């Protein structure tokens, strides 16, 4: 298992822009999933509010996609 951590550390150190991209995509994916829930819990609603403030989730193209799917922020 330690080998995977070494690979992960290497990846983040050697490819910071790729690591940033993966993090941003992950945050958008999380927000998208939470917004699609028919009955979000209180913790879901709190997390949605946090994610809405993240720069990755404020990308204009992402907001337009959410609006197209009637998931507007």
Secondary structure, 3 states (H helix, E strand, C coil): CHHHHHHHHHHHHHCHHHHHHHHHHHHHHHHHHHHHCCCCCHHHHHHHHHHHCCHHHHCHHHHHHHHHCCCCC
